[in-house]
Amino acid sequence: MYYTVKEMAELANVTVKTLHHYHKIKLLVPCKLSEAGYRLYGQNELERLQEILFFRELDFSLKHIQEILTEDADRVNILTKQRGMLKGRSQRLERLIRTLDDSNLHPTRHESMDKEALFRGFNEKEWRELLAEQSGYVKEKYGYAIEDDKPIDAGRLNEQAQEASHFLNTLAKALREGWSCQDKSVQNLITDHVSFLNTHGFSFDAQSLLAQARFLVRDDFHRKTMETTQIGLAYFYLAAVEVYAQSGL
């Protein structure tokens, strides 16, 4: 059985434009053309598209996916590797979610959270793997190498991740509830976030924060990451930071 590009797009929940691009870069080539010149795909192409989309879910670049699929044509081997990577990511996220849930419960009970439980999340090895992924992405897309040989302080990074999660979730709640980006509570949230960053090894003023917010909107990977929390969050954050920068805080 053959599928048109439109049918393939609907089956995989991708756009026709995406499939055209995959064809253009020879990542997913139709098995034949119809007499009228339309692209046609078969079962092998369906399976390859599935493999591609699993890798995309893992944030692999198209270039990297092309290299992997060229080197290894064994579907079972590819799916086994993908399952392992997805399982590892799922386990790390589950640990972080449990830590965040515990962190949210303790204030309501008027209890202090155990210091070891407070920073339960990624260990040093997992942080190094995560940072290596990010470093590879930045280097490939922007040609900028991030130093990745520095010692990893998992406790410090987990604390930063927890603060970032609280900040984004609170900002997302404000967006869902229709708050203005000029609202005092939103601006205070940004002020507290900047204060946290500047006391934890970073150096942000209003203009550098604004530059970062603009980058988060422009960059597909980081924008999509933010919008997994709430659609439109990256743009709401940028609008709020623009107000913050104009206020001269």
C-alpha positions in Angstrom: 0.0 0.0 0.0 1.2 3.5 -0.9 0.6 6.8 0.9 0.6 10.3 -0.5 2.6 13.0 1.3 -0.7 14.4 2.6 -1.7 11.0 4.0 1.8 10.5 5.6 1.5 13.9 7.2 -1.9 13.1 8.7 -0.7 9.7 10.0 2.4 11.1 11.7 0.9 14.4 12.8 3.5 16.4 10.9 3.2 19.0 8.2 3.5 18.4 4.5 6.2 21.1 4.5 8.2 19.0 7.0 8.0 15.9 4.7 9.0 18.0 1.7 12.0 19.2 3.7 13.0 15.7 4.7 12.8 14.7 1.1 14.9 17.7 0.1 17.7 16.8 2.5 17.4 13.1 1.6 16.4 12.1 5.2 13.1 10.5 4.1 12.8 9.8 0.3 9.6 8.6 -1.2 9.8 5.1 -2.6 8.3 6.1 -5.9 6.5 8.8 -7.8 3.0 8.4 -9.3 2.4 8.9 -13.0 1.2 12.4 -12.1 4.5 13.1 -10.3 3.1 12.8 -6.7 5.4 11.5 -3.9 4.4 8.0 -2.7 5.5 6.3 0.5 5.4 2.7 1.6 5.7 0.7 4.8 9.5 1.2 5.0 9.1 4.9 4.7 6.5 4.9 7.4 8.8 3.0 9.8 11.7 5.4 9.0 9.6 8.4 9.7 8.7 6.9 13.0 12.4 6.5 13.8 13.1 10.1 12.8 10.3 11.4 15.0 11.5 9.5 18.0 14.9 11.1 17.6 13.3 14.5 17.2 11.5 13.9 20.4 14.9 13.4 22.0 16.0 16.7 20.5 18.5 15.2 18.0 19.3 17.5 15.1 18.3 16.4 11.6 22.0 16.2 10.7 22.7 13.9 13.6 19.6 11.7 12.8 20.8 11.4 9.2 24.2 10.2 10.4 22.7 7.7 12.8 20.3 6.2 10.3 23.0 6.0 7.6 25.3 4.1 10.0 22.7 1.8 11.4 19.9 0.4 9.2 18.8 -2.2 11.8 15.4 -1.1 12.9 15.2 -3.3 16.0 18.6 -1.9 17.1 17.5 1.7 16.5 14.3 1.3 18.3 16.0 -0.4 21.2 18.5 2.5 21.6 15.6 5.0 21.3 13.7 3.2 24.0 16.7 3.3 26.3 17.2 7.0 25.8 13.5 7.8 26.3 13.3 5.6 29.4 16.4 7.4 30.8 14.9 10.8 30.2 11.5 9.7 31.6 13.2 8.4 34.8 15.1 11.6 35.3 11.9 13.7 34.8 10.0 11.5 37.2 12.6 12.0 39.9 12.5 15.8 39.4 8.7 15.8 39.4 8.6 13.9 42.7 11.1 16.4 44.2 9.0 19.4 43.0 5.8 17.8 44.4 7.5 17.3 47.7 8.8 20.9 47.6 5.3 22.2 47.0 3.7 20.2 49.8 6.1 21.2 52.6 5.2 24.9 52.8 1.5 24.0 53.1 2.4 21.8 56.1 4.6 24.5 57.6 7.5 22.1 57.5 11.1 22.5 56.3 12.1 20.1 53.7 15.1 17.8 54.4 18.2 19.3 52.8 19.0 16.1 51.0 15.5 15.7 49.7 15.5 19.3 48.6 18.2 18.7 46.0 17.1 15.2 45.0 17.1 15.2 41.2 19.8 14.7 38.6 23.1 13.3 39.8 26.5 14.5 38.5 26.5 12.0 35.6 23.0 12.9 34.5 23.7 16.6 34.6 26.9 16.1 32.6 24.9 14.2 29.9 22.2 16.9 29.8 24.7 19.7 29.6 26.6 17.8 26.8 23.3 17.7 24.8 22.8 21.4 25.2 26.4 22.1 24.4 26.2 20.1 21.2 23.1 21.8 20.1 24.5 25.3 20.7 27.8 24.4 18.9 26.0 22.9 15.9 23.5 25.7 15.4 25.5 28.7 16.5 29.1 27.6 16.2 29.7 28.5 19.9 31.6 26.0 22.1 30.5 25.9 25.7 33.1 24.8 28.2 32.0 21.3 29.4 35.1 20.2 31.4 34.3 22.1 34.6 33.4 20.1 37.7 29.7 19.4 38.1 27.9 20.6 41.3 24.7 18.5 41.1 23.3 20.1 44.2 23.7 23.6 42.9 22.3 22.7 39.5 19.3 21.0 41.1 18.6 24.0 43.2 18.8 26.2 40.1 16.5 23.8 38.2 14.0 23.9 41.1 13.9 27.7 41.1 13.6 27.9 37.3 10.7 25.4 37.4 8.9 27.5 40.1 9.5 30.7 38.2 8.2 29.3 34.9 5.2 27.6 36.5 4.2 30.7 38.3 4.7 32.8 35.2 2.6 30.2 33.2 -0.2 30.5 35.8 -0.2 34.2 35.5 -0.5 33.9 31.7 -3.4 31.3 32.0 -5.2 33.6 34.4 -4.9 36.5 32.1 -2.6 38.7 34.1 -0.9 41.6 32.4 2.8 41.5 31.9 2.8 44.9 33.7 1.1 43.5 36.8 3.2 44.2 39.9 3.1 40.5 40.9 4.6 39.5 37.5 7.3 42.2 37.8 8.1 41.2 41.4 8.5 37.6 40.2 11.0 38.7 37.6 12.8 40.8 40.2 13.1 37.8 42.5 14.3 35.6 39.7 17.0 38.0 38.7 18.0 38.3 42.4 18.3 34.5 42.6 20.4 34.3 39.5 22.8 37.0 40.6 23.3 35.3 44.0 24.0 31.9 42.3 26.9 32.5 40.1 25.3 34.5 37.3 25.4 38.2 36.4 22.2 39.6 34.9 21.0 43.2 34.6 17.9 44.4 32.8 19.5 44.6 29.4 21.2 41.2 29.5 18.0 39.6 30.8 16.2 41.2 27.8 18.8 39.9 25.4 18.3 36.4 26.9 14.4 36.7 26.6 14.7 37.7 23.0 17.0 34.7 22.3 14.5 32.3 23.9 11.8 33.5 21.5 14.1 33.3 18.4 15.6 29.9 19.1 13.3 27.0 18.2 14.6 24.6 20.8 14.4 26.9 23.8 11.1 28.4 22.8 9.5 24.9 22.4 11.0 23.9 25.7 9.3 26.8 27.4 6.1 26.2 25.6 5.8 22.7 26.9 4.9 24.4 30.2 2.4 26.8 28.6 1.7 27.8 25.0 2.8 31.5 24.5 5.0 31.5 27.7 8.2 32.5 25.8 6.4 35.5 24.3 4.7 36.4 27.6 8.1 36.2 29.4 9.7 38.5 26.7 6.8 41.1 27.1 7.2 41.0 30.9 11.0 41.5 30.7 10.6 44.4 28.2 8.5 46.1 30.9 11.1 45.2 33.5 13.9 46.7 31.4 11.9 49.9 30.7 11.2 50.4 34.4 15.0 50.5 35.0 14.8 47.9 37.8 
